[in-house]
Each structure stands twice: as C-alpha cells, then as structure tokens.
Amino acid sequence: MSDIPSGSPGANHRPAAPPITLVTVPGLHGSDDTHWQTWLEEQVKRAVRVRQRGRDAAQLGAWSEAVRHALAEISGAVVLASHGFGCLATAHALSHLPHGAFYLPGATVLGVLMVAPGSPEGFRSAGAFDARRLDVPSVVIGSTTDPWMPIEKARSLAQRWNSAFVNLGDAGHIDASAGFGPWPLARHAIETFARQVSTDDRRVSVAEASQKR
C-alpha cells in the first residue's frame, strides 16, 4: 500500500506549520511501536499520549476524563489524533466541556483527526454516547473494510460531529495490522490543522491527499 509521495507537487513550497502539541488518543489496547500514532508522535517536536488506566476496558467517562486532563496540562496550540474507541472518548471530552473546546484553560484545540472510530453500538457497555456537533475543525477517516465500523455508519457519525469525511477504501481498521505504520496522510492532516486554514480548504486538502495514498 502506497502513501503520499514525499515529492508531491508543491510539497516543498508550503509554509512550515507553526509549532503545536500533538495529543494522541489510542483505542482499546493502546497503540504499539508499529502503529501510525506512534510514528506520528515522532514527526513532531511536542507530543503527548493520553494514557488510560484501563486501556483494555473501554469506559467512556473515565477515558474522556483522561483526555480532558491531558489537555488541561498543556499550554498553547493543540491538535488531537485519535483512533478507534479513542475517537469516541475524544469527541465526548470535547463536546461536554462547559464552554466548548475553544475555552480550555491554556490549550487551544486547532483540530481533531479521528481515524476508524469505534462503533457507539458496539461499545454500549462503555457508557451512553451522544454524538454532538463539535465546535472545532475535525476530519473522520473511515474504511470500507473496517470490521468494527461499517463505512456508512462512520460517515453518519462524521455528519453528526460536523466533521469532514474521508473514505480510505479497503484499509481495514487503519492500524498497524492493516499496514498503517508510517502514514504521511496523517501527518498532512496534522500540519493542515496547524496552519489554521479555513474549514473548506481543509476538507478539500485532506480529501485530495487521501487519493494519493
């Protein structure tokens, strides 16, 4: 499986993305050294991984609180990259803040990348999940062969979050087992959020890049 070529037209002419803190939110059982989230952390100067006390037991309340706690410890611009159940925890954390994600003490959330989100129906035992509109720019990337989330349900979830949606095609659960270690598309999305381009430009930019994987 191919990724975005480093020599893509214009790749060397884009302005450098301003410094941010990348916050990764792994899914159930975490992300190992071969996972794209681990690789992505190595591509930025500042990265924080949300550590769940019970990473093998999905609990929406506890997981979303861990996300909020991690953000509360950061000062400055933040971009989140979540996977699987981590997407639900991230969305729950941001949509249940008293004054919205733009009003976090110290941290400013520029955008959220949510990859292969977990199915709320499949995680009913983890706690009630209410997909609310997010007040930060976000992109959901789904797969037609994700065993945990049908593509149309992923698209519907993205619509409820008011997120841009990218269908990656036959990509499994978009994890290490599906071949997603180094993944330039994820880096492209993070850099796009960091540049704070308009939502419409971001939607087109990430979607176009997905065609080059």
C-alpha positions as CSV (number, residue, x, y, z in Angstrom):
1,M,0.0,0.0,0.0
2,S,1.4,3.4,-1.0
3,D,1.3,6.7,0.8
4,I,1.6,10.3,-0.2
5,P,4.9,10.6,-2.1
6,S,7.3,13.0,-0.4
7,G,8.0,14.6,-3.7
8,S,4.4,15.6,-4.4
9,P,4.0,18.8,-6.4
10,G,4.1,21.8,-4.1
11,A,5.3,19.7,-1.1
12,N,8.4,21.9,-0.8
13,H,6.6,25.2,-1.2
14,R,4.1,25.0,1.6
15,P,4.9,27.3,4.6
16,A,6.2,25.4,7.6
17,A,3.4,24.5,10.1
18,P,3.6,26.5,13.3
19,P,4.6,24.6,16.5
20,I,1.9,22.7,18.2
21,T,1.5,20.0,20.7
22,L,0.2,16.8,19.2
23,V,-2.1,14.8,21.5
24,T,-2.7,11.2,20.5
25,V,-5.6,9.2,21.9
26,P,-5.2,5.4,21.2
27,G,-8.1,3.0,21.1
28,L,-8.7,-0.2,23.0
29,H,-5.5,-2.0,24.0
30,G,-3.4,1.0,23.0
31,S,-1.1,1.6,20.0
32,D,2.2,-0.3,19.8
33,D,5.5,0.8,18.3
34,T,4.5,-0.1,14.7
35,H,1.2,1.9,14.8
36,W,0.8,5.1,12.8
37,Q,0.1,7.0,16.0
38,T,3.5,6.1,17.4
39,W,5.1,7.1,14.1
40,L,3.2,10.4,14.1
41,E,4.4,11.3,17.6
42,E,8.0,11.0,16.2
43,Q,7.2,13.5,13.5
44,V,6.6,16.5,15.8
45,K,8.6,18.3,18.4
46,R,6.0,18.0,21.1
47,A,3.7,15.0,21.6
48,V,1.6,13.8,24.4
49,R,-0.1,10.4,24.5
50,V,-3.2,10.0,26.6
51,R,-2.6,7.1,28.9
52,Q,-5.7,5.2,30.1
53,R,-5.5,3.4,33.4
54,G,-7.7,0.7,32.0
55,R,-6.7,0.6,28.3
56,D,-8.1,-2.9,27.9
57,A,-11.5,-1.9,29.3
58,A,-13.5,0.8,27.4
59,Q,-15.2,3.2,29.8
60,L,-16.4,6.3,28.1
61,G,-16.5,8.5,31.3
62,A,-13.0,7.6,32.5
63,W,-11.4,7.7,29.0
64,S,-12.9,11.1,28.2
65,E,-11.8,12.5,31.5
66,A,-8.3,11.3,30.8
67,V,-8.4,13.3,27.5
68,R,-9.6,16.4,29.3
69,H,-6.9,16.0,32.0
70,A,-4.2,15.7,29.3
71,L,-5.4,18.9,27.6
72,A,-5.6,20.8,30.9
73,E,-1.9,20.2,31.3
74,I,-0.9,21.8,28.0
75,S,-0.5,25.4,27.2
76,G,-0.8,26.6,23.6
77,A,-2.0,25.2,20.3
78,V,-3.1,21.5,20.2
79,V,-4.1,19.1,17.5
80,L,-5.5,15.7,18.5
81,A,-5.2,12.4,16.6
82,S,-7.4,9.6,17.9
83,H,-8.1,6.0,16.8
84,G,-10.9,3.5,17.4
85,F,-12.6,3.9,20.8
86,G,-10.2,6.8,21.4
87,C,-12.3,8.8,18.8
88,L,-15.4,8.4,20.9
89,A,-13.5,9.4,24.1
90,T,-12.1,12.5,22.3
91,A,-15.4,13.6,20.9
92,H,-17.2,13.0,24.2
93,A,-14.5,15.0,26.1
94,L,-14.6,18.0,23.7
95,S,-18.4,18.1,23.3
96,H,-19.1,18.0,27.0
97,L,-16.8,20.9,28.1
98,P,-18.9,23.6,29.9
99,H,-17.9,26.4,27.4
100,G,-16.7,24.4,24.4
101,A,-13.3,23.2,23.3
102,F,-12.0,26.7,22.4
103,Y,-12.2,27.6,26.0
104,L,-9.9,25.1,27.5
105,P,-7.6,26.6,30.2
106,G,-4.2,27.1,28.5
107,A,-4.8,24.9,25.5
108,T,-6.3,25.9,22.1
109,V,-7.6,23.0,20.1
110,L,-6.9,23.7,16.4
111,G,-8.3,20.5,15.0
112,V,-9.1,16.8,15.6
113,L,-8.2,13.8,13.4
114,M,-10.4,10.8,14.1
115,V,-9.4,7.5,12.4
116,A,-11.5,4.4,12.2
117,P,-13.8,5.5,15.0
118,G,-15.3,2.8,17.2
119,S,-19.0,2.0,16.9
120,P,-21.1,3.5,19.7
121,E,-23.5,0.5,19.3
122,G,-20.5,-1.9,19.8
123,F,-19.4,-0.1,22.9
124,R,-22.8,0.3,24.6
125,S,-21.4,-1.3,27.8
126,A,-18.8,1.5,28.0
127,G,-21.4,4.2,28.7
128,A,-24.0,6.2,26.9
129,F,-22.5,8.1,23.9
130,D,-24.3,11.1,22.5
131,A,-22.6,12.3,19.2
132,R,-22.8,16.1,19.5
133,R,-21.6,18.7,17.0
134,L,-18.0,19.6,17.7
135,D,-17.1,23.2,17.8
136,V,-13.6,22.6,16.5
137,P,-12.5,21.6,12.9
138,S,-12.3,17.8,12.5
139,V,-11.8,15.1,10.0
140,V,-13.0,11.5,10.2
141,I,-11.2,8.8,8.2
142,G,-13.1,5.6,7.6
143,S,-12.6,2.3,5.7
144,T,-14.9,0.1,3.7
145,T,-13.4,-3.0,5.3
146,D,-13.2,-1.9,8.9
147,P,-14.5,-4.9,10.8
148,W,-15.6,-2.7,13.7
149,M,-17.5,0.1,11.9
150,P,-19.4,-0.1,8.6
151,I,-18.5,2.8,6.3
152,E,-21.9,4.3,6.2
153,K,-22.1,4.4,10.0
154,A,-18.7,6.1,10.1
155,R,-20.0,8.7,7.6
156,S,-23.1,9.3,9.6
157,L,-21.1,9.8,12.8
158,A,-18.9,12.3,11.0
159,Q,-22.0,14.2,9.9
160,R,-23.3,14.3,13.5
161,W,-19.9,15.6,14.6
162,N,-19.9,18.2,11.7
163,S,-16.6,16.6,10.6
164,A,-15.2,16.3,7.1
165,F,-15.2,12.7,6.0
166,V,-12.6,10.7,4.0
167,N,-13.3,7.2,2.7
168,L,-10.0,5.4,2.6
169,G,-11.4,2.4,0.8
170,D,-10.0,-1.1,1.6
171,A,-8.0,-0.2,4.6
172,G,-9.2,-2.5,7.4
173,H,-9.2,-0.9,10.8
174,I,-6.5,1.6,9.7
175,D,-4.0,0.3,12.2
176,A,-0.6,-1.5,12.3
177,S,-2.2,-4.9,11.4
178,A,-3.6,-3.3,8.2
179,G,-0.2,-1.9,7.3
180,F,-0.6,1.7,8.7
181,G,2.7,2.4,10.4
182,P,4.4,5.4,8.7
183,W,1.4,7.3,7.3
184,P,2.1,10.7,5.6
185,L,-1.7,11.4,5.2
186,A,-2.0,11.6,9.0
187,R,1.0,14.0,9.1
188,H,-0.5,16.0,6.3
189,A,-3.8,16.4,8.3
190,I,-2.0,17.5,11.4
191,E,0.1,20.0,9.5
192,T,-3.1,21.3,7.8
193,F,-4.8,21.9,11.2
194,A,-1.7,23.6,12.5
195,R,-1.7,26.1,9.7
196,Q,-5.3,27.0,10.7
197,V,-6.6,27.2,7.1
198,S,-10.3,27.5,6.6
199,T,-12.6,24.6,7.2
200,D,-13.5,24.3,3.5
201,D,-9.8,24.4,2.4
202,R,-9.0,21.7,5.0
203,R,-11.8,19.5,3.8
204,V,-10.5,19.6,0.2
205,S,-6.9,19.3,1.1
206,V,-7.2,16.2,3.3
207,A,-9.6,14.6,0.9
208,E,-7.3,15.2,-2.1
209,A,-4.3,13.8,-0.2
210,S,-6.2,10.6,0.5
211,Q,-6.4,9.9,-3.2
212,K,-2.5,9.7,-3.3
213,R,-2.0,7.1,-0.6
